[in-house]
C-alpha cells in the first residue's frame, strides 16, 4: 500500500449539520416551537423555530420546552422555561 491509498481511506459518510442560532440576536420577538428533532451529529435535540415574519431557524432544545410553546429573548421578558435573558438581568 503506497501513501496515496492511505490518504483516501476511512473518510466515512458525508454528514449534514443543521445551522444552530446560538446567540438569538433578535430581541423581544416572539417565536414558536414547531418541531423537536434529534440531531445525531451533536447527540442532542434541536427545535425548529418559526418567527412571526416567516423566518425559520434551529436552536438547541431546552428541557421542558414542548411543541407549540412561545419563546422570546430580551431584557424585559418573563422568567419562564425557554425564554432567554442576559445574565445581567437575572
C-alpha positions as CSV (number, residue, x, y, z in Angstrom):
1,X,0.0,0.0,0.0
2,X,1.5,3.3,-1.0
3,X,0.9,6.7,0.6
4,X,-1.8,7.7,-2.0
5,X,-4.0,4.8,-1.0
6,X,-3.6,5.6,2.7
7,X,-4.7,9.2,2.1
8,X,-8.1,8.3,0.7
9,X,-9.1,5.7,3.2
10,X,-11.7,6.0,6.0
11,X,-13.3,9.3,5.3
12,X,-16.8,7.9,6.1
13,X,-20.1,9.3,5.0
14,X,-20.6,13.0,4.5
15,X,-22.8,14.4,7.3
16,X,-25.2,17.3,7.1
17,X,-25.2,19.7,10.0
18,X,-28.2,21.9,10.9
19,X,-27.3,25.5,11.4
20,X,-28.0,26.5,15.0
21,X,-28.7,30.0,16.2
22,X,-26.8,30.1,19.5
23,X,-27.0,33.9,20.0
24,X,-30.7,34.7,19.3
25,X,-29.8,38.2,18.2
26,X,-33.4,39.3,17.6
27,X,-34.6,40.7,20.9
28,X,-38.2,41.0,22.1
29,X,-39.6,39.0,19.1
30,X,-41.8,36.1,19.9
31,X,-41.1,32.7,18.3
32,X,-43.0,29.4,18.2
33,X,-41.5,25.9,18.5
34,X,-42.7,23.8,15.5
35,X,-40.8,20.6,15.8
36,X,-38.3,18.9,18.1
37,X,-35.8,16.7,16.3
38,X,-32.8,14.6,17.3
39,X,-29.5,15.7,15.7
40,X,-27.2,12.7,15.6
41,X,-24.1,14.8,14.7
42,X,-24.4,16.7,18.0
43,X,-26.0,13.9,20.2
44,X,-28.6,16.4,21.2
45,X,-32.2,17.5,20.5
46,X,-32.9,20.7,18.4
47,X,-36.0,22.7,17.9
48,X,-37.2,24.3,14.7
49,X,-38.4,27.8,15.4
50,X,-40.8,30.0,13.3
51,X,-40.5,33.7,13.7
52,X,-43.5,35.9,13.0
53,X,-42.0,37.2,9.8
54,X,-41.7,33.6,8.4
55,X,-38.0,33.0,9.1
56,X,-37.1,29.5,10.3
57,X,-34.1,28.7,12.5
58,X,-32.9,25.9,14.7
59,X,-32.0,26.3,18.4
60,X,-30.9,23.7,21.0
61,X,-33.8,22.1,22.8
62,X,-34.3,23.3,26.3
63,X,-35.5,20.8,28.9
64,X,-39.2,21.4,29.4
65,X,-39.9,23.1,26.1
66,X,-42.7,21.4,24.1
67,X,-44.1,21.8,20.6
68,X,-46.3,24.9,20.4
69,X,-44.5,26.9,23.2
70,X,-43.8,30.5,22.5
71,X,-40.4,31.7,23.5
72,X,-38.8,35.2,23.5
73,X,-35.3,36.6,24.3
74,X,-34.6,40.0,25.6
75,X,-34.1,42.0,28.8
76,X,-37.7,42.5,29.9
77,X,-39.2,39.1,29.3
78,X,-40.9,36.9,31.9
79,X,-38.8,34.3,33.6
80,X,-40.1,31.0,32.2
81,X,-38.7,27.8,30.6
82,X,-37.3,28.5,27.2
83,X,-37.0,32.3,27.4
84,X,-33.5,33.8,27.2
85,X,-32.4,36.6,29.4
86,X,-28.9,38.1,29.7
87,X,-27.1,37.3,32.9
88,X,-27.0,41.0,34.0
89,X,-30.8,41.0,34.4
90,X,-31.1,37.7,36.3
